[in-house]
């Protein structure tokens, strides 16, 4: 444990103004003079350790790197220091995030904020760390990656690209961990389309400077870590964190809190604590008097022994000057005062600061980030849901024309529907596909050309149908615990023996770590003899409660894990009801749009003002989905269908629809018009036989004929059933001449794909489809009459690994990993078995479930009617 080195005592005295030697018994758990004096010393002691770690360890490495012309990269968390202060030593800041596990979320904003305070434009992250198994691919990580970008990270550093000295796939692993970003993965060649998406996106996300309205002070204590405040982002504002030594650099100009590197903020939020040092309070006083808006609870004393007891007198003097005891919270804010009893939404309302971004009535879950480069505003907006959505979004920008930049395709076009509002915002209509994202760029001044400000479409899609494999696995409705917490009330009650509870607050109390990678705590409400008690127990600390002769001991509520930053004390409430049967009954009645409301459980006790949500786990179209729908929101479980597209092409607006119907629209000049599409030719399903070819040396036959589209895992041919790699589908289709006119557009819809498709028509490469929906435009690639379609489908490694485990082993396994390198691998001799694969960690065995693979369809050639809007 880093708590003492040579010279520490002199450094302590220099930094705190008193000698620490008389207080050393406190480190062993003894009181010195009193409890208060001891705690003040320990606060100084921990603070000194943190400062020395930042200056003499991280600062030293930075100095050495710079001496030799190198840059210093750092992940500043998980140690006995102030994380932000350590982060400020880095030239390249990094956070960390995992697939399927919301650990280390607070590290992202920590790294991002440190970079912003340093004036650095690039922020990295250890990206997509996982438990491995070759199950992930670009589509499974996109939504997570988009969210991380919206938090401010703009450089992915993949975990992991393992060294591969041999060409036997899937190859060497990093123990059991990793996203397996490797040249030996099945989809490595096809990943170039996803890499293009990353390159285009990160170019824009690294441009200019990040924009945020709120500055969150991380606190003076050491150690401390990053702050995660999704509640602020949900309000439509972004935030950065700041630490003590950077607060001293802040200035105020025209009500904006400014950093030396150009950061500008409207609000400074102090931590919810009743202590503060006089030095920091003096700086807060300076900022408030200069016109800064500061929010924070009223402190009462200093936490330090430095200058004690006079330090407390100075705190009281400044507090009485800055905080208004008579402030009701309903009057106007008083200049020169710290606001202590207003929530952030109330403060923003009071200072008339509209959200920087809003997803409108139905887009509260959209992820966003805002950057500014010179006079250009760049917003990144991402849809976290798997269904397509049409939303009216609001941006706090005026006087500029919005453009839509598509990072998947590289296409740039003017927004088709937008309006400058009177409140200083611009609303833009966005159409987002499943887990889609778009950059909304405000670069050029508004054009004088008339544009649309509102649309309403009415299309004849026919009766909604449920996917043939739709199955509700679990449906729950109510108030859920925050992520990272687990209710262990029942477990704790079972631990009571003879009226006594004797436990240690650690992961032995739970089935799995609810928030790995962060320090957790146990919070309990328990009762002895009718008297209630509340306790908080730090992770790995012991706790004992005994009824003795007073009465029965009972745990009323016990939660273990990572509590939200906004909840310093108390326990969040939860009240969850299983509504699986109710949702299944609605689906059976073909009611496929499910509303998250109190009528689902039909429980009168739920009908209150508490915010609730519906959580669904279901399978559809070959995938397992996890959906969260806020109260009042809806989820559409119908078979996904294409939607009409409204595009601005040059000075023209084109409405392209696969259905008959009409669109009412209003122009910027106030004109109200309607366009009608009476008929659209039906889509053509490509039924019948498909010729399929497989590459050599992967266990499959060279050619096969599929009578119908189905998963390779269902094949009676063993080599196809266990195949992993890329297979090529070939089929002819016919196009009528009339569909090639300028009034029509044609699209290929592959339906369900497992997992990546590369499309060629008449020998022409059209592109790689790596996420749903698997649709691609055919205009310019087809001709009247017969056309040749070639689709190359790539699946994942598990099926071949499962098949190989049924064959004789030609290397020695331990329990999960190999014991030694086989001779045939090292010396490149012939392999005795028919195995195709080799790996160093056994994620799969012969009894594992095969993964759906291949082109599952149905496949359609779909005509769209193109209408020019006047």
C-alpha positions in Angstrom: 0.0 0.0 0.0 1.5 3.4 -1.0 1.3 5.3 2.3 4.9 6.0 3.2 8.3 6.6 1.5 11.5 8.3 2.6 10.9 12.0 3.0 7.2 11.7 3.2 7.1 13.5 6.6 8.9 16.6 5.2 6.6 16.7 2.2 3.6 16.4 4.5 4.7 19.3 6.6 5.5 21.4 3.6 2.0 20.9 2.1 0.0 21.0 5.4 1.9 23.2 7.7 2.2 20.8 10.6 4.2 17.7 11.6 2.5 14.3 10.8 4.7 12.2 13.1 2.6 12.8 16.3 -0.5 11.5 14.4 0.9 8.3 13.0 -1.0 6.0 15.4 -4.1 7.1 13.5 -2.9 5.1 10.5 -3.1 2.0 12.7 -6.7 2.8 13.6 -6.2 4.7 16.9 -7.7 8.0 17.8 -5.3 10.8 18.4 -6.7 13.5 20.7 -10.3 13.0 19.4 -12.3 11.5 16.6 -12.6 14.8 14.8 -8.9 15.6 15.1 -8.0 12.1 13.8 -10.4 12.3 10.8 -9.0 15.7 9.9 -5.4 14.4 10.0 -6.4 11.3 7.9 -8.0 13.6 5.4 -4.7 15.6 5.1 -2.7 12.3 5.0 -4.7 10.8 2.1 -4.6 14.2 0.3 -0.8 14.3 0.6 -0.5 10.7 -0.8 -2.7 11.7 -3.7 -0.7 14.8 -4.5 2.6 13.0 -4.3 1.3 10.3 -6.6 0.3 12.9 -9.1 3.5 14.9 -8.9 6.2 12.4 -8.2 4.9 9.3 -10.0 2.7 10.3 -12.9 4.4 13.7 -13.2 7.8 12.0 -13.2 6.8 9.7 -16.1 5.5 12.6 -18.1 8.8 14.4 -17.5 10.8 11.4 -18.7 8.6 10.9 -21.7 9.0 14.5 -22.8 12.7 14.4 -22.2 13.1 11.8 -24.9 10.5 13.2 -27.3 7.7 10.8 -26.3 4.1 11.4 -25.3 2.7 10.1 -22.1 -0.5 8.1 -22.2 -2.4 7.4 -19.0 -5.6 5.7 -17.7 -6.0 7.8 -14.6 -8.2 5.8 -12.2 -8.1 3.0 -9.6 -5.4 4.4 -7.3 -4.9 6.2 -4.0 -5.1 9.7 -5.7 -7.3 12.3 -7.2 -8.1 10.7 -10.5 -8.6 14.0 -12.4 -5.3 15.5 -11.1 -3.4 12.4 -12.3 -5.2 12.6 -15.6 -4.0 16.1 -16.2 -0.4 14.8 -16.4 -1.2 12.8 -19.6 -0.7 13.8 -23.2 -3.0 11.1 -24.3 -5.9 10.4 -22.0 -7.7 7.0 -21.9 -10.8 5.6 -20.2 -12.2 2.1 -20.5 -15.4 0.3 -21.4 -16.6 -3.3 -21.7 -19.1 -5.1 -23.8 -22.2 -6.2 -21.9 -21.0 -4.8 -18.6 -21.4 -1.2 -17.5 -18.2 -1.1 -15.5 -15.8 1.8 -15.7 -18.4 4.1 -17.1 -17.1 6.9 -14.9 -13.7 6.6 -16.4 -14.9 7.9 -19.8 -15.9 11.4 -18.6 -12.9 11.4 -16.3 -10.5 11.0 -19.3 -12.6 13.3 -21.5 -12.7 16.1 -19.0 -9.0 15.9 -18.2 -8.3 16.2 -22.0 -10.7 19.1 -22.3 -9.0 21.0 -19.4 -5.6 20.3 -21.0 -6.9 21.6 -24.4 -6.4 18.2 -26.0 -8.7 17.3 -28.9 -8.2 13.5 -28.8 -9.4 11.2 -26.1 -8.9 7.4 -26.2 -10.4 4.4 -24.5 -9.6 0.8 -24.0 -12.5 -0.3 -26.1 -14.9 -3.2 -26.3 -13.2 -5.3 -23.6 -15.2 -8.5 -23.1 -15.0 -12.1 -22.0 -14.2 -13.3 -25.6 -15.7 -16.2 -27.5 -15.8 -14.8 -31.0 -19.5 -13.8 -30.6 -19.1 -10.1 -31.2 -18.8 -8.3 -34.6 -19.3 -4.7 -35.8 -23.1 -4.8 -35.5 -23.1 -6.0 -31.9 -20.7 -3.2 -30.8 -22.1 -0.2 -32.8 -24.7 1.0 -30.3 -22.2 0.8 -27.4 -19.5 2.5 -29.5 -21.9 5.3 -30.5 -22.8 5.9 -26.9 -19.1 6.1 -25.9 -18.6 8.7 -28.6 -21.5 10.7 -27.2 -19.6 10.7 -23.8 -16.7 12.5 -25.5 -14.3 9.6 -26.3 -13.1 10.0 -29.9 -10.4 7.3 -30.4 -11.1 3.6 -30.1 -8.2 1.5 -28.9 -9.4 -2.1 -29.4 -9.0 -4.7 -26.7 -7.5 -6.7 -28.1 -5.4 -7.2 -31.2 -3.5 -10.2 -30.1 -0.2 -11.2 -31.7 -0.8 -14.0 -34.2 2.5 -15.7 -35.1 0.7 -18.5 -37.0 -2.1 -18.6 -39.6 -4.3 -21.2 -38.0 -7.5 -19.5 -37.0 -9.0 -18.2 -34.8 -5.6 -18.1 -33.2 -4.0 -17.0 -30.0 -6.2 -15.2 -27.4 -5.5 -12.9 -24.5 -6.4 -15.4 -21.9 -10.3 -15.5 -21.9 -10.7 -11.8 -22.7 -11.0 -9.6 -25.8 -13.1 -8.5 -28.7 -10.7 -10.5 -30.9 -10.0 -7.7 -33.3 -7.6 -9.9 -35.4 -6.7 -10.7 -38.9 -7.7 -14.3 -38.2 -11.3 -13.4 -37.3 -13.9 -14.5 -39.9 -15.1 -11.0 -40.6 -11.6 -9.3 -40.7 -11.8 -8.5 -44.5 -15.4 -7.3 -44.3 -14.6 -5.1 -41.3 -13.3 -2.4 -43.7 -16.8 -1.0 -44.0 -17.0 -0.6 -40.2 -13.5 0.9 -40.1 -14.7 3.5 -42.7 -17.5 4.3 -40.3 -15.1 4.8 -37.4 -12.7 6.8 -39.5 -15.3 9.3 -40.8 -16.9 9.6 -37.4 -13.7 10.1 -35.4 -12.5 12.7 -37.9 -15.5 14.8 -37.1 -15.5 13.9 -33.3 -11.8 15.1 -33.1 -12.6 18.3 -35.0 -12.7 21.6 -33.0 -13.6 21.6 -29.4 -16.2 19.9 -27.3 -19.1 22.0 -26.0 -20.7 21.7 -22.6 -22.8 23.9 -20.3 -22.1 22.3 -16.9 -18.9 21.9 -14.9 -18.9 19.4 -12.1 -16.4 19.7 -9.3 -15.1 16.3 -8.3 -14.3 17.4 -4.7 -11.2 18.0 -2.7 -10.9 14.5 -1.1 -8.3 12.0 -2.1 -8.7 9.4 -3.3 -11.6 10.2 -5.7 -12.6 8.9 -9.0 -14.6 10.0 -12.1 -18.1 11.3 -12.0 -20.9 9.8 -14.1 -24.0 12.0 -14.4 -26.3 10.5 -17.1 -29.1 12.6 -15.5 -27.5 15.8 -16.9 -27.1 14.3 -20.4 -30.7 13.2 -20.2 -31.7 16.9 -19.7 -30.0 17.8 -23.0 -26.9 19.4 -21.5 -23.3 18.1 -21.5 -20.8 18.4 -18.7 -17.1 18.2 -17.8 -15.5 17.4 -14.5 -12.9 19.6 -12.8 -10.5 19.1 -9.9 -9.1 21.4 -7.2 -5.9 22.5 -8.9 -7.8 23.4 -12.1 -10.6 25.4 -10.3 -7.9 27.9 -9.3 -7.4 28.7 -13.0 -11.1 29.5 -13.7 -12.2 33.0 -14.6 -15.6 34.5 -15.4 -16.5 36.7 -18.4 -20.1 37.8 -19.3 -21.5 35.1 -17.0 -19.5 32.3 -18.6 -17.0 30.3 -16.5 -13.9 30.0 -18.6 -10.8 27.8 -18.6 -7.4 29.0 -19.9 -7.7 26.7 -22.9 -11.0 28.1 -24.1 -13.7 26.1 -22.3 -16.9 28.0 -21.5 -19.5 26.8 -19.0 -22.8 28.3 -17.7 -22.9 26.4 -14.4 -20.5 25.1 -11.7 -21.9 22.3 -9.5 -20.2 21.6 -6.1 -20.3 18.2 -4.5 -22.9 17.4 -1.8 -20.8 17.7 1.3 -20.9 19.8 4.4 -17.2 20.7 4.4 -14.9 22.7 2.2 -11.4 24.2 2.7 -11.1 28.0 3.1 -8.7 28.1 0.1 -11.3 26.6 -2.3 -14.1 28.6 -0.7 -12.2 31.8 -1.4 -11.9 30.9 -5.1 -15.7 30.1 -5.2 -16.3 33.5 -3.7 -14.2 35.1 -6.4 -16.1 33.3 -9.2 -19.5 34.1 -7.7 -18.8 37.7 -7.3 -17.6 37.9 -10.9 -21.0 36.6 -12.0 -20.7 32.8 -12.1 -23.7 30.6 -11.4 -22.7 28.1 -8.7 -24.9 25.4 -7.2 -24.0 23.6 -4.0 -25.1 22.6 -0.5 -24.1 24.9 2.3 -20.8 23.6 4.0 -20.1 24.2 7.7 -16.4 23.5 8.3 -13.0 22.6 6.8 -12.1 18.9 6.5 -8.5 19.6 7.3 -6.3 20.0 10.3 -4.3 22.7 8.4 -4.8 26.0 10.2 -7.3 24.4 12.6 -9.4 25.8 14.3 -9.1 29.2 12.6 -9.8 27.5 9.2 -13.4 26.8 10.4 -13.9 30.4 11.3 -12.8 31.4 7.8 -15.2 28.9 6.3 -18.1 30.2 8.3 -17.3 33.8 7.4 -17.3 33.1 3.7 -20.2 30.7 3.9 -22.3 33.4 5.6 -21.4 35.8 2.8 -22.0 33.4 -0.1 -25.1 31.4 1.0 -28.5 33.1 1.6 -30.3 31.5 4.6 -33.5 33.4 3.7 -33.5 32.3 0.1 -36.9 30.5 -0.5 -36.0 28.8 -3.7 -38.9 30.5 -5.5 -37.5 34.0 -5.9 -35.1 35.1 -8.6 -31.5 34.1 -8.1 -29.5 36.7 -6.2 -26.3 37.8 -7.8 -23.2 37.1 -5.8 -24.9 34.1 -4.0 -24.4 30.3 -4.3 -27.6 28.5 -5.1 -28.2 25.7 -2.6 -31.7 24.4 -2.9 -32.4 24.2 -6.7 -32.1 21.2 -8.9 -30.2 21.5 -12.1 -33.4 21.6 -14.2 -34.7 24.4 -12.0 -31.4 26.3 -12.4 -31.5 26.0 -16.1 -35.1 27.2 -16.2 -34.3 30.1 -14.0 -31.4 31.3 -16.1 -33.4 30.6 -19.3 -30.9 28.2 -20.7 -32.6 25.8 -23.1 -31.2 22.3 -23.7 -28.3 22.2 -26.1 -30.0 19.2 -27.7 -33.5 17.6 -27.4 -34.9 14.5 -29.0 -38.4 15.8 -28.6 -41.4 14.0 -27.1 -40.2 10.5 -28.1 -36.4 10.9 -28.3 -35.4 11.4 -24.7 -33.1 8.3 -25.0 -31.1 9.6 -28.0 -27.3 10.0 -27.3 -25.6 13.2 -28.4 -22.5 15.3 -28.3 -21.8 18.7 -29.6 -18.5 20.0 -31.0 -17.6 23.5 -32.4 -15.0 24.1 -35.1 -14.6 27.7 -35.9 -18.1 28.8 -37.0 -19.3 25.2 -37.5 -21.5 23.3 -35.0 -21.2 19.6 -35.2 -23.7 17.4 -33.4 -23.5 13.6 -33.3 -26.9 12.0 -32.6 -27.3 8.2 -32.1 -30.4 6.0 -31.9 -29.8 3.3 -29.2 -33.0 1.4 -30.2 -33.2 -1.4 -32.7 -36.3 0.0 -34.3 -36.4 2.8 -36.9 -37.6 6.1 -35.7 -38.7 9.5 -37.1 -38.0 12.3 -34.6 -38.2 16.0 -34.5 -35.0 17.1 -32.7 -34.0 20.5 -31.4 -30.5 22.1 -31.5 -29.5 25.3 -29.7 -28.2 26.9 -33.0 -29.7 29.6 -35.2 -28.9 31.3 -38.5 -27.4 28.2 -40.1 -28.7 25.6 -42.4 -28.5 22.0 -41.1 -26.8 19.3 -43.1 -26.9 15.5 -42.5 -23.5 13.7 -42.7 -23.8 9.9 -42.9 -20.6 8.3 -41.6 -21.6 4.9 -42.8 -21.9 5.9 -46.5 -20.0 9.2 -46.5 -23.0 10.9 -48.0 -23.6 14.6 -47.2 -26.9 16.4 -47.9 -29.0 19.3 -46.7 -31.7 18.4 -44.1 -35.0 18.0 -45.9 -37.2 19.2 -43.0 -36.1 21.8 -40.6 -37.3 25.0 -38.9 -35.7 27.9 -37.1 -37.7 28.4 -33.9 -38.4 31.7 -32.2 -36.7 30.5 -28.9 -33.2 30.4 -30.4 -33.2 26.8 -31.5 -33.4 25.0 -34.8 -35.6 21.9 -35.1 -34.6 19.2 -37.6 -36.6 16.1 -38.6 -34.4 13.0 -38.4 -35.2 9.5 -39.7 -33.0 7.0 -38.0 -32.8 3.3 -38.7 -32.1 0.6 -36.1 -29.1 1.7 -34.0 -28.4 4.4 -36.5 -26.5 7.6 -36.1 -26.0 10.8 -38.0 -23.9 14.0 -37.8 -26.1 17.1 -37.9 -23.7 19.8 -39.1 -24.6 23.6 -39.0 -21.9 25.0 -41.3 -23.3 27.4 -43.9 -25.7 30.3 -43.6 -29.4 29.6 -44.3 -30.3 29.4 -47.9 -33.0 31.5 -49.4 -34.4 28.5 -51.2 -37.8 27.3 -49.8 -37.6 24.2 -47.7 -40.0 22.0 -45.7 -40.7 22.7 -42.1 -43.3 20.0 -41.3 -44.4 16.7 -42.9 -47.1 14.1 -42.1 -47.1 10.8 -44.0 -50.0 8.3 -44.4 -48.9 5.1 -46.1 -50.7 1.8 -46.9 -48.5 -0.8 -45.4 -51.2 -3.4 -44.9 -51.7 -5.3 -41.7 -48.8 -5.5 -39.2 -47.2 -9.0 -38.8 -45.2 -10.4 -36.0 -41.8 -12.0 -36.8 -42.3 -15.8 -37.1 -39.9 -16.4 -34.3 -41.1 -13.6 -31.9 -41.0 -14.9 -28.4 -41.2 -12.9 -25.2 -38.7 -14.4 -22.8 -39.3 -11.9 -19.9 -41.3 -8.8 -19.4 -41.2 -6.7 -16.2 -42.7 -3.3 -15.4 -42.2 -0.9 -12.5 -39.4 1.0 -10.8 -36.0 -0.7 -11.2 -32.8 -0.4 -9.2 -30.1 1.7 -10.9 -27.6 -0.3 -12.9 -24.8 -1.6 -10.7 -27.0 -2.5 -7.7 -28.4 -5.8 -6.5 -31.1 -6.4 -3.9 -29.7 -8.8 -1.4 -32.4 -8.5 1.3 -33.3 -12.2 1.2 -29.6 -13.2 1.2 -28.9 -11.1 4.3 -31.9 -12.4 6.2 -30.6 -16.0 5.5 -27.3 -15.0 7.0 -28.8 -14.2 10.4 -27.9 -17.0 12.8 -29.2 -17.0 16.4 -30.3 -13.4 16.1 -26.9 -12.2 14.8 -25.7 -10.9 11.5 -22.0 -11.2 11.0 -20.9 -10.4 7.4 -18.3 -8.8 5.2 -19.5 -6.6 2.4 -18.1 -8.2 -0.7 -19.0 -10.2 -3.8 -19.7 -13.3 -1.7 -23.1 -11.8 -1.0 -24.1 -11.8 -4.6 -24.4 -14.2 -7.5 -22.1 -12.0 -9.6 -20.2 -8.7 -9.2 -22.9 -6.1 -9.9 -20.3 -3.4 -10.7 -16.9 -4.9 -11.3 -14.0 -2.5 -11.5 -15.4 0.1 -9.0 -15.5 0.3 -5.2 -18.9 -0.8 -4.0 -20.8 -0.5 -0.7 -23.6 -2.2 1.2 -26.5 -0.1 2.4 -29.0 -1.6 4.8 -32.1 -0.8 6.7 -32.6 -3.3 9.5 -34.9 -3.6 12.5 -34.2 -4.8 16.1 -37.1 -5.0 18.4 -39.2 -2.7 16.3 -36.5 0.0 16.1 -35.1 0.8 12.6 -31.5 1.4 11.8 -29.7 2.5 8.7 -26.1 1.6 7.9 -23.6 1.9 5.1 -20.7 -0.6 4.9 -17.8 -0.1 2.6 -16.7 -2.9 0.3 -14.6 -5.5 2.2 -15.5 -4.0 5.5 -17.0 -6.2 8.2 -20.4 -5.6 9.9 -22.1 -7.1 12.9 -25.6 -6.6 14.2 -27.0 -8.6 17.1 -30.5 -8.7 18.5 -29.3 -9.8 21.9 -32.3 -9.6 24.3 -33.8 -6.5 22.8 -35.9 -8.3 20.1 -35.8 -10.0 16.7 -33.3 -8.9 14.1 -34.7 -8.4 10.6 -33.3 -6.9 7.4 -35.9 -4.7 5.8 -33.8 -3.7 2.8 -30.3 -4.4 1.7 -28.6 -3.2 -1.5 -25.1 -3.9 -2.6 -23.1 -2.4 -5.5 -22.3 1.0 -7.0 -24.8 3.7 -5.9 -25.5 6.6 -8.2 -23.4 9.8 -7.9 -26.5 11.7 -7.0 -27.4 9.5 -4.0 -25.0 10.1 -1.2 -27.3 8.5 1.3 -30.4 6.4 1.4 -31.7 3.6 -0.8 -33.4 3.8 -4.1 -36.9 2.4 -4.3 -37.8 -0.5 -6.5 -41.2 -2.1 -7.2 -41.1 -4.5 -10.2 -43.9 -6.7 -11.5 -43.7 -9.6 -14.0 -46.0 -8.8 -17.0 -44.8 -11.5 -19.4 -48.2 -13.2 -19.6 -49.9 -9.8 -20.2 -47.5 -8.9 -23.0 -47.9 -12.3 -24.6 -51.7 -12.0 -24.5 -51.5 -8.6 -26.3 -49.3 -10.2 -29.0 -51.7 -13.1 -29.4 -54.4 -10.5 -30.1 -52.0 -9.0 -32.8 -51.5 -5.9 -30.7 -47.8 -5.5 -31.6 -47.3 -1.9 -30.4 -46.9 -2.2 -26.6 -47.2 0.9 -24.4 -45.3 1.0 -21.1 -48.1 2.0 -18.7 -49.6 1.2 -15.3 -52.3 -1.0 -17.0 -49.8 -3.7 -17.8 -49.6 -5.2 -14.3 -53.1 -3.9 -13.5 -51.9 -3.1 -10.0 -53.5 -0.1 -8.2 -50.4 0.4 -6.0 -48.3 1.3 -9.1 -50.5 4.2 -10.1 -48.4 7.0 -8.7 -46.0 9.7 -9.9 -42.9 7.5 -9.6 -41.1 7.1 -12.9 -41.4 3.6 -14.2 -40.3 1.6 -17.2 -41.0 -1.7 -19.1 -38.1 -4.0 -19.6 -38.4 -6.7 -22.3 -36.2 -9.6 -23.3 -37.4 -11.2 -26.5 -36.2 -13.0 -29.6 -37.1 -11.8 -33.1 -35.7 -12.3 -36.6 -32.9 -14.6 -35.2 -31.7 -12.2 -32.5 -32.2 -11.8 -28.8 -33.2 -8.2 -27.9 -33.1 -6.3 -24.6 -35.4 -3.3 -24.6 -36.1 -0.6 -22.0 -39.2 1.5 -22.6 -39.9 4.5 -20.3 -43.4 5.0 -18.9 -45.6 6.3 -21.7 -43.3 5.2 -24.4 -44.0 2.4 -26.9 -42.2 -0.5 -28.6 -43.2 -1.8 -32.0 -42.7 -5.6 -32.1 -44.1 -6.0 -35.7 -41.9 -7.3 -38.5 -39.6 -4.5 -39.4 -40.5 -2.8 -42.7 -38.8 -0.1 -44.8 -40.0 3.4 -44.4 -40.4 6.2 -47.0 -37.3 8.4 -47.5 -37.3 12.2 -47.9 -34.0 13.5 -49.3 -32.6 16.9 -50.4 -30.6 16.4 -53.6 -29.2 19.6 -54.8 -32.1 22.1 -55.1 -34.6 19.3 -55.3 -36.6 17.4 -52.6 -37.4 13.8 -53.5 -39.9 11.6 -51.7 -39.2 7.9 -52.2 -41.8 5.5 -50.9 -42.2 1.7 -51.1 -46.0 2.0 -50.4 -48.9 3.9 -51.8 -50.1 6.8 -49.7 -49.7 10.5 -49.3 -47.6 13.1 -47.6 -48.9 16.5 -46.3 -46.2 19.1 -46.0 -45.7 22.7 -45.0 -43.0 24.9 -46.7 -40.9 27.6 -45.1 -43.0 30.1 -47.0 -46.2 28.8 -45.3 -47.6 26.9 -48.2 -49.5 23.7 -47.3 -49.4 21.0 -49.9 -50.1 17.3 -50.5 -48.5 14.7 -52.8 -50.3 11.4 -53.5 -48.8 8.1 -54.6 -51.8 5.9 -55.7 -49.8 2.7 -56.4 -46.4 1.2 -56.0 -45.4 -2.2 -57.6 -45.2 -5.0 -55.1 -41.8 -6.3 -53.9 -40.5 -9.4 -55.7 -39.4 -12.2 -53.4 -36.4 -14.2 -54.6 -37.7 -17.7 -53.9 -36.5 -21.1 -54.9 -33.0 -22.6 -55.2 -29.7 -20.8 -54.4 -26.3 -21.9 -55.5 -23.9 -21.7 -52.6 -20.1 -22.2 -52.7 -17.7 -22.6 -49.8 -13.9 -21.9 -49.6 -11.5 -24.8 -49.4 -9.8 -26.2 -46.3 -12.6 -25.1 -43.9 -14.4 -28.4 -43.7 -17.3 -27.6 -46.0 -18.1 -29.0 -49.5 -17.0 -26.7 -52.4 -20.6 -26.4 -53.7 -24.1 -26.9 -52.5 -27.7 -26.1 -53.6 -30.0 -24.7 -51.0 -33.7 -25.4 -51.8 -34.6 -22.6 -49.4 -32.9 -20.1 -47.2 -32.1 -21.4 -43.7 -29.3 -21.4 -41.2 -26.2 -23.4 -42.0 -26.5 -24.8 -38.4 -29.6 -26.7 -39.5 -28.0 -28.4 -42.5 -27.8 -32.2 -42.6 -24.3 -31.9 -44.1 -21.8 -31.8 -41.3 -19.3 -29.6 -43.1 -22.0 -26.9 -43.6 -23.5 -27.3 -40.2 -20.2 -26.5 -38.5 -18.9 -24.1 -41.2 -17.4 -20.8 -40.1 -16.1 -18.3 -42.7 -17.5 -16.7 -45.9 -19.8 -18.6 -48.3 -21.1 -17.2 -51.6 -24.8 -17.2 -52.6 -25.6 -16.9 -56.3 -29.0 -16.4 -58.0 -30.6 -14.8 -61.1 -33.4 -12.3 -60.9 -35.4 -10.4 -63.5 -36.2 -6.7 -63.6 -39.0 -5.3 -65.7 -38.0 -2.4 -68.0 -40.6 0.0 -66.5 -38.9 -0.2 -63.1 -35.7 1.3 -64.5 -37.3 4.7 -65.3 -36.5 7.8 -63.3 -39.8 7.5 -61.5 -38.6 4.4 -59.7 -35.8 3.3 -57.4 -34.9 -0.3 -56.7 -33.6 -1.8 -53.5 -32.3 -5.2 -52.5 -33.5 -6.3 -49.1 -31.7 -9.4 -47.7 -33.9 -9.8 -44.7 -32.0 -11.5 -41.8 -28.3 -12.0 -42.2 -25.9 -13.8 -39.9 -23.8 -11.8 -39.7 -22.2 -9.7 -42.6 -23.1 -9.5 -46.3 -21.1 -8.3 -49.2 -23.2 -7.7 -52.3 -22.3 -7.9 -56.0 -24.8 -7.4 -58.9 -23.8 -8.3 -62.4 -20.2 -8.4 -61.2 -20.3 -4.9 -59.7 -19.5 -4.5 -56.0 -22.3 -2.6 -54.3 -21.0 -2.6 -50.7 -20.7 -4.4 -47.4 -23.8 -4.6 -45.1 -22.6 -5.1 -41.5 -25.7 -4.1 -39.5 -29.5 -4.2 -39.8 -31.3 -3.3 -42.0 -29.5 -5.3 -44.6 -30.8 -3.2 -47.6 -28.8 -1.7 -50.5 -29.8 0.5 -53.4 -29.6 -1.2 -56.9 -30.0 1.9 -59.1 -27.4 1.9 -61.9 -26.4 -1.7 -61.2 -29.3 -3.6 -62.8 -30.7 -3.8 -66.3 -33.9 -4.9 -67.9 -34.2 -8.7 -68.0 -32.0 -11.2 -66.2 -29.4 -10.0 -63.6 -26.9 -12.0 -61.6 -26.9 -11.6 -57.8 -23.9 -12.6 -55.7 -24.0 -12.3 -51.9 -21.0 -13.3 -49.8 -22.1 -14.1 -46.2 -19.7 -14.3 -43.3 -20.6 -15.9 -39.9 -18.6 -16.3 -36.7 -16.1 -18.9 -35.4 -18.2 -20.7 -32.7 -19.8 -23.2 -35.0 -16.5 -24.5 -36.4 -15.0 -24.6 -32.8 -18.0 -26.6 -31.7 -17.6 -29.0 -34.6 -13.9 -29.4 -34.1 -14.4 -30.3 -30.4 -16.2 -33.4 -31.7 -12.9 -34.5 -33.5 -9.8 -36.1 -31.9 -7.6 -33.5 -30.1 -4.2 -32.9 -31.6 -2.9 -30.7 -28.7 -3.1 -30.9 -24.9 -5.8 -29.0 -23.0 -5.7 -27.9 -19.4 -9.1 -27.1 -17.9 -9.7 -24.1 -20.1 -6.4 -23.4 -21.9 -3.7 -25.3 -23.8 -0.8 -26.8 -21.8 1.9 -26.4 -24.5 2.3 -25.5 -28.2 1.7 -28.5 -30.4 4.6 -29.7 -32.6 2.6 -29.5 -35.8 2.0 -25.8 -35.1 5.5 -24.8 -34.1 7.4 -26.8 -36.7 4.7 -26.6 -39.4 4.4 -30.3 -39.8 1.2 -32.0 -41.1 -1.7 -32.0 -38.7 -2.9 -35.5 -37.7 -6.6 -34.6 -37.2 -9.2 -33.1 -39.5 -9.6 -30.1 -37.2 -9.7 -26.7 -38.9 -9.2 -24.4 -35.9 -6.7 -23.8 -33.1 -7.0 -21.5 -30.2 -5.5 -21.1 -26.7 -8.7 -20.7 -24.6 -11.7 -23.1 -24.7 -14.8 -21.0 -25.0 -16.8 -23.7 -26.8 -17.2 -27.4 -26.6 -19.0 -30.1 -28.5 -22.2 -29.6 -26.5 -22.5 -25.9 -27.0 -25.4 -24.4 -28.9 -24.7 -23.7 -32.6 -25.1 -20.1 -33.8 -27.6 -19.1 -36.5 -25.5 -18.5 -39.6 -25.9 -17.5 -43.3 -28.4 -15.7 -45.4 -31.8 -16.3 -43.7 -33.9 -13.9 -45.8 -36.5 -13.5 -47.0 -34.8 -11.7 -49.9 -36.8 -9.0 -51.9 -36.2 -6.7 -54.8 -38.3 -3.8 -53.7 -39.5 -0.9 -56.0 -39.9 2.6 -54.6 -41.9 5.3 -56.3 -39.9 8.6 -56.6 -41.8 11.9 -56.4 -40.3 15.3 -56.9 -41.6 17.8 -54.4 -42.3 21.3 -55.8 
